[in-house]
Amino acid sequence: MSILALDPATKCGWAHDSGASGVWDLSVRRDESSGMRLIRFRSHLNTVHQAYPLKVIAFEAARGGNPRRMGALVVSGELQGVIKVFCEEHGVEFKGFSPSEIKKHATGKGNANKALMMDAARRKWPDVPLIDDNHADALHILDLYQSTLSS
């Protein structure tokens, strides 16, 4: 079907239903504006779309949260905006899932921590060399979206 799942963050986890997955480093380098993160992200989306014409992008839609994480929430919000614009421009559907929906699907607990999410990913995909929790989250988001197709 060509589904791309994303955990939008500076270390952006991604998983495609072709089996390809990983983490994109969207860090802003020295002497770059913060907008370079968005340009880098859009470039990755274009690369995947050219290789596998996308039908759907599923992503973690973080909405609010801990005041200590406001910087991360702003980055996530900006990346979600890029996803939506990209999808509108390319006729791709999109679906956002809350962090608790993703965690509940993966572990049965809507408040699961990163270690539980990693453990669940290792059990479900033992042959996938997980890079980090962002990678694991993207795999869980892909699995969650696919589960909505069969229900």
C-alpha positions in Angstrom: 0.0 0.0 0.0 3.0 2.3 0.6 2.7 3.5 4.1 5.3 5.7 5.8 5.2 5.9 9.6 7.1 8.7 11.4 8.1 9.6 15.0 8.7 13.3 14.2 11.6 14.7 16.2 15.2 15.8 15.7 16.1 12.1 15.7 13.1 11.1 13.5 12.2 7.5 13.5 10.7 6.2 10.2 9.4 2.9 8.9 8.0 2.0 5.5 5.7 -0.9 4.9 8.3 -2.2 2.3 10.5 -3.1 5.3 12.8 -0.2 5.1 13.2 1.8 8.4 15.7 3.8 10.5 16.3 7.2 12.0 16.9 10.5 10.2 19.1 13.0 12.0 17.5 16.4 11.5 19.9 18.2 13.8 20.6 21.8 13.0 24.3 22.2 12.4 26.5 25.1 13.5 25.9 28.3 11.4 22.5 27.0 10.1 19.1 28.4 10.8 16.5 26.3 12.6 14.6 26.1 9.3 17.2 23.7 8.0 15.7 20.9 10.1 12.4 21.4 8.2 14.2 21.5 4.8 16.2 18.3 5.7 12.9 16.6 6.7 11.1 17.6 3.6 14.0 16.3 1.5 13.8 12.9 3.3 10.0 12.8 2.6 10.6 13.5 -1.1 13.3 10.8 -1.3 11.0 8.2 0.2 8.1 9.3 -2.0 10.2 9.0 -5.1 11.3 5.5 -4.2 7.9 4.3 -3.0 5.0 6.6 -4.1 3.3 7.1 -0.7 -0.4 6.6 -0.1 -0.4 7.3 3.6 1.8 8.9 6.3 1.0 7.8 9.8 2.7 9.7 12.6 2.9 10.4 16.3 0.8 13.6 16.9 2.2 14.9 20.2 -0.2 17.5 21.6 0.9 19.2 24.8 3.1 17.8 27.5 5.7 18.4 30.1 6.8 22.0 30.3 10.4 20.8 30.5 9.9 19.3 27.0 8.4 22.4 25.3 11.4 22.7 22.9 10.9 19.1 21.7 7.1 19.7 21.4 7.8 22.8 19.2 10.1 20.8 16.9 7.5 18.0 16.7 4.8 20.5 15.9 6.8 22.1 13.1 7.6 18.7 11.6 3.9 17.7 11.8 3.1 20.9 9.8 5.6 19.8 7.2 4.0 16.4 7.0 0.5 17.9 6.5 1.7 20.3 3.8 3.7 17.5 2.0 0.6 15.3 2.1 -1.7 18.0 0.8 0.7 18.8 -2.1 1.2 15.2 -3.1 -2.3 13.8 -2.5 -1.2 11.6 0.3 -3.5 10.7 3.2 -2.2 11.3 6.8 -3.2 10.0 10.2 -1.9 11.1 13.5 -1.9 9.0 16.6 -1.5 10.2 20.2 1.5 8.9 22.2 -0.8 7.0 24.5 -2.5 5.2 21.6 0.8 4.1 20.2 2.1 2.9 23.7 -1.2 1.1 24.4 -1.1 -0.7 21.0 2.6 -1.7 21.5 2.6 -2.7 25.2 -0.9 -2.7 26.5 -0.1 0.3 28.7 -0.8 3.8 27.5 1.9 5.3 29.7 4.7 2.8 28.8 8.3 4.2 29.1 10.9 4.0 26.4 12.4 0.8 27.8 9.1 -1.0 27.5 8.6 0.3 24.0 12.0 -0.9 23.0 11.4 -4.4 24.6 8.1 -4.7 22.7 9.8 -3.8 19.4 12.6 -6.3 20.0 10.0 -9.1 20.6 7.8 -8.1 17.6 10.7 -7.5 15.2 13.6 -9.7 16.4 15.4 -9.5 13.0 15.3 -5.6 12.9 18.5 -4.0 14.3 16.8 -1.2 16.3 18.7 2.0 16.3 16.9 3.7 19.2 13.5 4.4 20.7 12.5 6.7 17.9 13.1 3.8 15.4 11.0 1.5 17.7 8.2 4.0 17.9 8.1 4.4 14.1 7.7 0.6 13.7 4.9 0.6 16.3 3.2 3.4 14.5 3.3 1.5 11.2 1.9 -1.6 13.0 -0.8 0.5 14.7 -1.9 2.0 11.4 -1.9 -1.4 9.6 -4.0 -2.8 12.4 -6.7 -0.1 11.7 -6.9 -1.4 8.1 -8.0 -4.8 9.2 -10.6 -3.7 11.8 
